Amino acid sequence: LNSRTPIALPPFSSLAGCVEVAAPDKQRSLSLTMSKRKGLSFDEKKAVLLTAMQSEAVFYTLKELETLGKNKGVIPQAVKEVVEALNADGDVQNDRVGSQALFWALPSQKASVLRSKRRKIGEETERLLKELESLQAELATLGSQAIPSEQEAAELRARCNVERKRRDELKAKVEAMERCGPGKVSEMKRQIVVAKEAANRWADNIISLRSQFVREQRGDVSTSMFNKTFNLPEDFDHLE
């Protein structure tokens, strides 16, 4: 062969057939690869872990649940959050034994949880129905009353403003009275006792110092002179 020798190519139709056959296989392979890489959603993780726990019906530690989740396709880092969500939903129960937290999920537990939810929903429905009856009765009462005119509405607003002002004044008076209330008086009496004890301690120290000083001066300084020098009254003594 040389550079001028023509090369025989297959018909275009056969090449197209090869492309048509190869393309779907390549797409299926790409789809499988992507599906393998795709992780579980949070709800799927909850369902997978709950099913695994109910199938065994035993007690688990968090570490054991991480191992169980890993075997079922739930990464260990997500197990704690998934278990907390299941516990909040009432699907998983937990308790602490010593320093260890145990988790469990029984197949019959779901029915018990649903019965409890149904009871709570029934109680809430009954409460709301009673509230609806009360509001309907109030609406009927209001509907039977005459709608006030613009003048009456203005008078009511003015009266409301006056009452608000009066309320604020009374509130200020109450706060002023509370500052002299029984609790405040009791606290003031307690503080007076503490202050009196502290004053008597200082008086005792001064009297002891004065006596010692006068004694050491041997008559050169009298008690009266000491009091005058230090601006002490002549009748300086302990508080009664």
Rosetta constraint file for C-alpha pairs under 8 A:
AtomPair CA 1 CA 5 HARMONIC 5.82 0.50
AtomPair CA 10 CA 14 HARMONIC 6.75 0.50
AtomPair CA 10 CA 15 HARMONIC 7.16 0.50
AtomPair CA 11 CA 15 HARMONIC 6.75 0.50
AtomPair CA 12 CA 16 HARMONIC 6.20 0.50
AtomPair CA 13 CA 17 HARMONIC 6.24 0.50
AtomPair CA 14 CA 18 HARMONIC 6.39 0.50
AtomPair CA 15 CA 19 HARMONIC 6.39 0.50
AtomPair CA 16 CA 20 HARMONIC 6.16 0.50
AtomPair CA 17 CA 21 HARMONIC 6.17 0.50
AtomPair CA 18 CA 22 HARMONIC 6.01 0.50
AtomPair CA 19 CA 23 HARMONIC 5.88 0.50
AtomPair CA 20 CA 24 HARMONIC 7.19 0.50
AtomPair CA 21 CA 25 HARMONIC 7.15 0.50
AtomPair CA 22 CA 26 HARMONIC 6.26 0.50
AtomPair CA 23 CA 27 HARMONIC 6.18 0.50
AtomPair CA 24 CA 28 HARMONIC 6.08 0.50
AtomPair CA 25 CA 29 HARMONIC 6.18 0.50
AtomPair CA 26 CA 30 HARMONIC 6.14 0.50
AtomPair CA 27 CA 31 HARMONIC 6.00 0.50
AtomPair CA 28 CA 32 HARMONIC 6.13 0.50
AtomPair CA 29 CA 33 HARMONIC 6.21 0.50
AtomPair CA 30 CA 34 HARMONIC 6.18 0.50
AtomPair CA 31 CA 35 HARMONIC 6.09 0.50
AtomPair CA 32 CA 36 HARMONIC 6.16 0.50
AtomPair CA 33 CA 37 HARMONIC 6.41 0.50
AtomPair CA 34 CA 38 HARMONIC 6.16 0.50
AtomPair CA 40 CA 44 HARMONIC 5.72 0.50
AtomPair CA 40 CA 45 HARMONIC 6.05 0.50
AtomPair CA 40 CA 73 HARMONIC 7.86 0.50
AtomPair CA 40 CA 74 HARMONIC 7.48 0.50
AtomPair CA 41 CA 45 HARMONIC 6.21 0.50
AtomPair CA 42 CA 46 HARMONIC 6.31 0.50
AtomPair CA 42 CA 82 HARMONIC 7.44 0.50
AtomPair CA 43 CA 47 HARMONIC 6.23 0.50
AtomPair CA 44 CA 48 HARMONIC 6.05 0.50
AtomPair CA 45 CA 49 HARMONIC 6.06 0.50
AtomPair CA 45 CA 74 HARMONIC 6.13 0.50
AtomPair CA 45 CA 82 HARMONIC 6.98 0.50
AtomPair CA 46 CA 50 HARMONIC 5.96 0.50
AtomPair CA 46 CA 82 HARMONIC 5.81 0.50
AtomPair CA 46 CA 83 HARMONIC 7.62 0.50
AtomPair CA 46 CA 85 HARMONIC 7.89 0.50
AtomPair CA 46 CA 86 HARMONIC 6.80 0.50
AtomPair CA 47 CA 51 HARMONIC 6.06 0.50
AtomPair CA 48 CA 52 HARMONIC 6.25 0.50
AtomPair CA 48 CA 72 HARMONIC 6.96 0.50
AtomPair CA 48 CA 74 HARMONIC 7.98 0.50
AtomPair CA 49 CA 53 HARMONIC 6.19 0.50
AtomPair CA 49 CA 68 HARMONIC 7.79 0.50
AtomPair CA 49 CA 69 HARMONIC 6.10 0.50
AtomPair CA 49 CA 72 HARMONIC 7.41 0.50
AtomPair CA 49 CA 74 HARMONIC 7.69 0.50
AtomPair CA 50 CA 54 HARMONIC 6.11 0.50
AtomPair CA 50 CA 86 HARMONIC 7.76 0.50
AtomPair CA 50 CA 91 HARMONIC 7.61 0.50
AtomPair CA 50 CA 92 HARMONIC 7.71 0.50
AtomPair CA 50 CA 105 HARMONIC 7.15 0.50
AtomPair CA 51 CA 55 HARMONIC 6.07 0.50
AtomPair CA 52 CA 56 HARMONIC 6.72 0.50
AtomPair CA 52 CA 68 HARMONIC 7.65 0.50
AtomPair CA 52 CA 72 HARMONIC 7.84 0.50
AtomPair CA 53 CA 57 HARMONIC 5.99 0.50
AtomPair CA 53 CA 58 HARMONIC 7.35 0.50
AtomPair CA 53 CA 104 HARMONIC 6.89 0.50
AtomPair CA 53 CA 105 HARMONIC 5.86 0.50
AtomPair CA 53 CA 106 HARMONIC 7.74 0.50
AtomPair CA 54 CA 104 HARMONIC 7.97 0.50
AtomPair CA 54 CA 105 HARMONIC 5.36 0.50
AtomPair CA 54 CA 106 HARMONIC 5.29 0.50
AtomPair CA 54 CA 107 HARMONIC 5.50 0.50
AtomPair CA 55 CA 107 HARMONIC 7.83 0.50
AtomPair CA 57 CA 104 HARMONIC 6.82 0.50
AtomPair CA 57 CA 105 HARMONIC 6.22 0.50
AtomPair CA 57 CA 106 HARMONIC 5.42 0.50
AtomPair CA 57 CA 107 HARMONIC 7.54 0.50
AtomPair CA 58 CA 104 HARMONIC 6.17 0.50
AtomPair CA 58 CA 105 HARMONIC 7.70 0.50
AtomPair CA 59 CA 102 HARMONIC 6.07 0.50
AtomPair CA 59 CA 103 HARMONIC 5.64 0.50
AtomPair CA 59 CA 104 HARMONIC 4.98 0.50
AtomPair CA 60 CA 64 HARMONIC 5.75 0.50
AtomPair CA 60 CA 65 HARMONIC 6.17 0.50
AtomPair CA 60 CA 102 HARMONIC 5.46 0.50
AtomPair CA 60 CA 103 HARMONIC 5.14 0.50
AtomPair CA 60 CA 104 HARMONIC 6.28 0.50
AtomPair CA 61 CA 65 HARMONIC 6.25 0.50
AtomPair CA 61 CA 100 HARMONIC 7.42 0.50
AtomPair CA 61 CA 101 HARMONIC 6.22 0.50
AtomPair CA 61 CA 102 HARMONIC 4.99 0.50
AtomPair CA 61 CA 103 HARMONIC 6.28 0.50
AtomPair CA 62 CA 66 HARMONIC 6.24 0.50
AtomPair CA 62 CA 80 HARMONIC 7.18 0.50
AtomPair CA 62 CA 101 HARMONIC 7.39 0.50
AtomPair CA 62 CA 102 HARMONIC 7.31 0.50
AtomPair CA 62 CA 103 HARMONIC 7.53 0.50
AtomPair CA 63 CA 67 HARMONIC 6.52 0.50
AtomPair CA 64 CA 68 HARMONIC 6.13 0.50
AtomPair CA 65 CA 69 HARMONIC 5.88 0.50
AtomPair CA 65 CA 79 HARMONIC 7.02 0.50
AtomPair CA 66 CA 70 HARMONIC 6.08 0.50
AtomPair CA 66 CA 75 HARMONIC 7.48 0.50
AtomPair CA 66 CA 76 HARMONIC 4.65 0.50
AtomPair CA 66 CA 77 HARMONIC 7.77 0.50
AtomPair CA 66 CA 79 HARMONIC 5.74 0.50
AtomPair CA 66 CA 80 HARMONIC 7.83 0.50
AtomPair CA 67 CA 71 HARMONIC 6.36 0.50
AtomPair CA 67 CA 76 HARMONIC 6.98 0.50
AtomPair CA 68 CA 72 HARMONIC 6.45 0.50
AtomPair CA 69 CA 73 HARMONIC 6.13 0.50
AtomPair CA 69 CA 74 HARMONIC 4.65 0.50
AtomPair CA 69 CA 75 HARMONIC 6.47 0.50
AtomPair CA 69 CA 76 HARMONIC 6.51 0.50
AtomPair CA 69 CA 79 HARMONIC 6.64 0.50
AtomPair CA 70 CA 74 HARMONIC 4.99 0.50
AtomPair CA 70 CA 75 HARMONIC 5.24 0.50
AtomPair CA 70 CA 76 HARMONIC 5.91 0.50
AtomPair CA 74 CA 78 HARMONIC 6.94 0.50
AtomPair CA 74 CA 79 HARMONIC 6.90 0.50
AtomPair CA 75 CA 79 HARMONIC 6.75 0.50
AtomPair CA 76 CA 80 HARMONIC 7.81 0.50
AtomPair CA 78 CA 82 HARMONIC 6.24 0.50
AtomPair CA 79 CA 83 HARMONIC 6.03 0.50
AtomPair CA 80 CA 84 HARMONIC 6.19 0.50
AtomPair CA 81 CA 85 HARMONIC 6.25 0.50
AtomPair CA 82 CA 86 HARMONIC 6.25 0.50
AtomPair CA 83 CA 87 HARMONIC 6.04 0.50
AtomPair CA 83 CA 92 HARMONIC 7.26 0.50
AtomPair CA 84 CA 88 HARMONIC 6.14 0.50
AtomPair CA 85 CA 89 HARMONIC 6.25 0.50
AtomPair CA 86 CA 90 HARMONIC 6.26 0.50
AtomPair CA 86 CA 91 HARMONIC 5.25 0.50
AtomPair CA 86 CA 92 HARMONIC 5.42 0.50
AtomPair CA 87 CA 91 HARMONIC 5.81 0.50
AtomPair CA 87 CA 92 HARMONIC 4.59 0.50
AtomPair CA 87 CA 93 HARMONIC 5.91 0.50
AtomPair CA 87 CA 94 HARMONIC 7.49 0.50
AtomPair CA 88 CA 92 HARMONIC 7.99 0.50
AtomPair CA 90 CA 110 HARMONIC 7.95 0.50
AtomPair CA 90 CA 113 HARMONIC 6.35 0.50
AtomPair CA 91 CA 105 HARMONIC 6.52 0.50
AtomPair CA 91 CA 109 HARMONIC 7.19 0.50
AtomPair CA 91 CA 110 HARMONIC 6.26 0.50
AtomPair CA 91 CA 113 HARMONIC 7.40 0.50
AtomPair CA 92 CA 103 HARMONIC 6.75 0.50
AtomPair CA 92 CA 104 HARMONIC 5.81 0.50
AtomPair CA 92 CA 105 HARMONIC 4.86 0.50
AtomPair CA 93 CA 103 HARMONIC 5.71 0.50
AtomPair CA 93 CA 104 HARMONIC 5.50 0.50
AtomPair CA 93 CA 105 HARMONIC 6.29 0.50
AtomPair CA 94 CA 101 HARMONIC 6.89 0.50
AtomPair CA 94 CA 102 HARMONIC 5.49 0.50
AtomPair CA 94 CA 103 HARMONIC 4.35 0.50
AtomPair CA 94 CA 104 HARMONIC 6.40 0.50
AtomPair CA 95 CA 101 HARMONIC 5.78 0.50
AtomPair CA 95 CA 102 HARMONIC 5.50 0.50
AtomPair CA 95 CA 103 HARMONIC 6.77 0.50
AtomPair CA 96 CA 100 HARMONIC 5.62 0.50
AtomPair CA 96 CA 101 HARMONIC 4.32 0.50
AtomPair CA 96 CA 102 HARMONIC 6.03 0.50
AtomPair CA 97 CA 101 HARMONIC 6.20 0.50
AtomPair CA 97 CA 102 HARMONIC 7.14 0.50
AtomPair CA 105 CA 109 HARMONIC 6.86 0.50
AtomPair CA 106 CA 110 HARMONIC 7.54 0.50
AtomPair CA 108 CA 112 HARMONIC 6.79 0.50
AtomPair CA 109 CA 113 HARMONIC 6.16 0.50
AtomPair CA 110 CA 114 HARMONIC 6.13 0.50
AtomPair CA 111 CA 115 HARMONIC 6.16 0.50
AtomPair CA 112 CA 116 HARMONIC 6.24 0.50
AtomPair CA 113 CA 117 HARMONIC 6.18 0.50
AtomPair CA 114 CA 118 HARMONIC 6.00 0.50
AtomPair CA 115 CA 119 HARMONIC 6.17 0.50
AtomPair CA 116 CA 120 HARMONIC 6.28 0.50
AtomPair CA 117 CA 121 HARMONIC 6.04 0.50
AtomPair CA 118 CA 122 HARMONIC 6.05 0.50
AtomPair CA 119 CA 123 HARMONIC 6.25 0.50
AtomPair CA 120 CA 124 HARMONIC 6.14 0.50
AtomPair CA 121 CA 125 HARMONIC 5.97 0.50
AtomPair CA 122 CA 126 HARMONIC 6.16 0.50
AtomPair CA 123 CA 127 HARMONIC 6.24 0.50
AtomPair CA 124 CA 128 HARMONIC 6.15 0.50
AtomPair CA 125 CA 129 HARMONIC 6.11 0.50
AtomPair CA 126 CA 130 HARMONIC 6.32 0.50
AtomPair CA 127 CA 131 HARMONIC 6.25 0.50
AtomPair CA 128 CA 132 HARMONIC 6.01 0.50
AtomPair CA 129 CA 133 HARMONIC 6.21 0.50
AtomPair CA 130 CA 134 HARMONIC 6.28 0.50
AtomPair CA 131 CA 135 HARMONIC 6.18 0.50
AtomPair CA 132 CA 136 HARMONIC 6.03 0.50
AtomPair CA 133 CA 137 HARMONIC 6.15 0.50
AtomPair CA 134 CA 138 HARMONIC 6.19 0.50
AtomPair CA 135 CA 139 HARMONIC 5.98 0.50
AtomPair CA 136 CA 140 HARMONIC 6.11 0.50
AtomPair CA 137 CA 141 HARMONIC 6.24 0.50
AtomPair CA 138 CA 142 HARMONIC 6.17 0.50
AtomPair CA 139 CA 143 HARMONIC 5.93 0.50
AtomPair CA 140 CA 144 HARMONIC 6.29 0.50
AtomPair CA 141 CA 145 HARMONIC 6.73 0.50
AtomPair CA 148 CA 152 HARMONIC 5.66 0.50
AtomPair CA 148 CA 153 HARMONIC 6.04 0.50
AtomPair CA 149 CA 153 HARMONIC 6.10 0.50
AtomPair CA 150 CA 154 HARMONIC 6.15 0.50
AtomPair CA 151 CA 155 HARMONIC 6.24 0.50
AtomPair CA 152 CA 156 HARMONIC 6.16 0.50
AtomPair CA 153 CA 157 HARMONIC 6.20 0.50
AtomPair CA 154 CA 158 HARMONIC 6.20 0.50
AtomPair CA 155 CA 159 HARMONIC 6.11 0.50
AtomPair CA 156 CA 160 HARMONIC 6.03 0.50
AtomPair CA 157 CA 161 HARMONIC 6.24 0.50
AtomPair CA 158 CA 162 HARMONIC 6.34 0.50
AtomPair CA 159 CA 163 HARMONIC 6.24 0.50
AtomPair CA 160 CA 164 HARMONIC 6.13 0.50
AtomPair CA 161 CA 165 HARMONIC 6.25 0.50
AtomPair CA 162 CA 166 HARMONIC 6.23 0.50
AtomPair CA 163 CA 167 HARMONIC 6.01 0.50
AtomPair CA 164 CA 168 HARMONIC 6.28 0.50
AtomPair CA 165 CA 169 HARMONIC 6.33 0.50
AtomPair CA 166 CA 170 HARMONIC 6.21 0.50
AtomPair CA 167 CA 171 HARMONIC 6.07 0.50
AtomPair CA 168 CA 172 HARMONIC 6.22 0.50
AtomPair CA 169 CA 173 HARMONIC 6.33 0.50
AtomPair CA 170 CA 174 HARMONIC 6.18 0.50
AtomPair CA 171 CA 175 HARMONIC 6.25 0.50
AtomPair CA 172 CA 176 HARMONIC 6.23 0.50
AtomPair CA 173 CA 177 HARMONIC 6.16 0.50
AtomPair CA 174 CA 178 HARMONIC 6.08 0.50
AtomPair CA 175 CA 179 HARMONIC 6.59 0.50
AtomPair CA 176 CA 180 HARMONIC 7.18 0.50
AtomPair CA 177 CA 181 HARMONIC 5.93 0.50
AtomPair CA 178 CA 184 HARMONIC 7.47 0.50
AtomPair CA 179 CA 184 HARMONIC 6.11 0.50
AtomPair CA 180 CA 184 HARMONIC 5.60 0.50
AtomPair CA 180 CA 185 HARMONIC 6.23 0.50
AtomPair CA 181 CA 185 HARMONIC 6.20 0.50
AtomPair CA 182 CA 186 HARMONIC 6.05 0.50
AtomPair CA 183 CA 187 HARMONIC 6.30 0.50
AtomPair CA 184 CA 188 HARMONIC 6.22 0.50
AtomPair CA 185 CA 189 HARMONIC 6.22 0.50
AtomPair CA 186 CA 190 HARMONIC 6.31 0.50
AtomPair CA 187 CA 191 HARMONIC 6.24 0.50
AtomPair CA 188 CA 192 HARMONIC 6.16 0.50
AtomPair CA 189 CA 193 HARMONIC 6.39 0.50
AtomPair CA 190 CA 194 HARMONIC 6.42 0.50
AtomPair CA 191 CA 195 HARMONIC 6.09 0.50
AtomPair CA 192 CA 196 HARMONIC 6.02 0.50
AtomPair CA 193 CA 197 HARMONIC 6.22 0.50
AtomPair CA 194 CA 198 HARMONIC 6.30 0.50
AtomPair CA 195 CA 199 HARMONIC 6.14 0.50
AtomPair CA 196 CA 200 HARMONIC 6.16 0.50
AtomPair CA 196 CA 239 HARMONIC 7.10 0.50
AtomPair CA 197 CA 201 HARMONIC 6.29 0.50
AtomPair CA 198 CA 202 HARMONIC 6.50 0.50
AtomPair CA 199 CA 203 HARMONIC 6.14 0.50
AtomPair CA 199 CA 238 HARMONIC 7.94 0.50
AtomPair CA 199 CA 239 HARMONIC 7.53 0.50
AtomPair CA 200 CA 204 HARMONIC 5.96 0.50
AtomPair CA 200 CA 238 HARMONIC 5.40 0.50
AtomPair CA 200 CA 239 HARMONIC 6.18 0.50
AtomPair CA 201 CA 205 HARMONIC 6.33 0.50
AtomPair CA 202 CA 206 HARMONIC 6.20 0.50
AtomPair CA 203 CA 207 HARMONIC 6.08 0.50
AtomPair CA 203 CA 237 HARMONIC 6.58 0.50
AtomPair CA 203 CA 238 HARMONIC 5.80 0.50
AtomPair CA 204 CA 208 HARMONIC 6.16 0.50
AtomPair CA 204 CA 238 HARMONIC 7.00 0.50
AtomPair CA 205 CA 209 HARMONIC 6.15 0.50
AtomPair CA 206 CA 210 HARMONIC 6.00 0.50
AtomPair CA 207 CA 211 HARMONIC 6.10 0.50
AtomPair CA 207 CA 237 HARMONIC 7.64 0.50
AtomPair CA 208 CA 212 HARMONIC 6.22 0.50
AtomPair CA 209 CA 213 HARMONIC 6.07 0.50
AtomPair CA 210 CA 214 HARMONIC 6.09 0.50
AtomPair CA 210 CA 223 HARMONIC 7.24 0.50
AtomPair CA 210 CA 226 HARMONIC 7.13 0.50
AtomPair CA 211 CA 215 HARMONIC 6.06 0.50
AtomPair CA 211 CA 223 HARMONIC 7.75 0.50
AtomPair CA 212 CA 216 HARMONIC 6.17 0.50
AtomPair CA 213 CA 217 HARMONIC 6.33 0.50
AtomPair CA 214 CA 218 HARMONIC 6.68 0.50
AtomPair CA 214 CA 219 HARMONIC 7.02 0.50
AtomPair CA 214 CA 220 HARMONIC 7.87 0.50
AtomPair CA 214 CA 221 HARMONIC 5.78 0.50
AtomPair CA 214 CA 222 HARMONIC 6.08 0.50
AtomPair CA 214 CA 223 HARMONIC 6.57 0.50
AtomPair CA 214 CA 226 HARMONIC 7.86 0.50
AtomPair CA 215 CA 219 HARMONIC 7.41 0.50
AtomPair CA 217 CA 221 HARMONIC 5.94 0.50
AtomPair CA 221 CA 225 HARMONIC 6.17 0.50
AtomPair CA 221 CA 226 HARMONIC 6.86 0.50
AtomPair CA 222 CA 226 HARMONIC 6.30 0.50
AtomPair CA 223 CA 227 HARMONIC 6.22 0.50
AtomPair CA 224 CA 228 HARMONIC 6.16 0.50
AtomPair CA 224 CA 234 HARMONIC 6.68 0.50
AtomPair CA 225 CA 229 HARMONIC 6.06 0.50
AtomPair CA 226 CA 230 HARMONIC 6.32 0.50
AtomPair CA 226 CA 232 HARMONIC 7.98 0.50
AtomPair CA 227 CA 231 HARMONIC 5.75 0.50
AtomPair CA 227 CA 232 HARMONIC 4.48 0.50
AtomPair CA 227 CA 233 HARMONIC 6.38 0.50
AtomPair CA 227 CA 234 HARMONIC 6.49 0.50
AtomPair CA 228 CA 232 HARMONIC 6.07 0.50
AtomPair CA 228 CA 233 HARMONIC 7.56 0.50
AtomPair CA 232 CA 236 HARMONIC 6.40 0.50
